[in-house]
Amino acid sequence: MRDDTPADRPLRLADAVAIAFPLGGMTVAGLRRERDAGRLVVERIAGKEFVTLAAIDDMRTKCRDERKAPPSTSVK
């Protein structure tokens, strides 16, 4: 796994962003938006939010843009 961090280790959102998206492109606010949209499982422990790298991988799967077949364009 990235950074040798176990996939099931709970991480604070900022730490998870730094490990899972080392080149940027995602922020803590972005993870919260994904949480609110129901695509990211977040654990709340003692009022703090934690996420695992496995949960981020699941979120990425849910966010994939599956291309649909183009509609038929045949003309009559």
N, C-alpha and C positions, 0 to 999 in steps of 0.2 A: 504494500500500500504506500501511498505517498508519504514521504518523510518518516517512514517506518512507524507511523502511528497506527495502532490497531483499529480496524474498521468499526469496532463496537465501543471504542472509548468515547465517553461523553466529553465534548469540547465546548467551550464558550463560543458564541457565534463569531466573534472577531478572530479567534484562533482557527476556527474551521475555515473561514474565508481565506486566511493566509495560507493554509495547508492545501485546501482543495482547489483554490484558484490563485496559484502563486504569481501569475502574470497579470492579475487584475481581471476586470470584467464583471465581478460580483462584489457586492458590499453587504454589510450586515443588514441594511435596510432592504436590500434585494432578497435576502434570505427570509426576512420577516414578511415580505410580500408573498413569497412562495408559501410560507406557513399559513398566511391568511387565506390564500387561494386553495389550501388543502393539499398541496403537492409536496410539502415538507413536514415530516414528523419532528416536532421539537419537544423536549422534555423540560418541564419547569420544576426546578428543585430549589427550595428555599428562596423563591421569588426570582431566581436567575434562570435564563434559558440556555439549554445545552442541546447540541445536535451531534450525531455521529457521522463519520464519513460514509458509512453504509447508507444512512438516510439521505445524504446528499447524492449518492449514486442512484438511489431509487428516484429521487426528485428529477435528476437529469434524464432518466429513462422516461418519466412521465412528461417531460418538457420537449421531448424530441419532436421535431416537425415531420410528421409522416406525410409524405407526398401522396396525394390521391391521384388516381388515373384521370386524365383530362376527359371532359365530357365529349361525347361524339360530336364531330363537326361536319358530318356528312350533310350535304345539301340535296334537297329533293328537287 
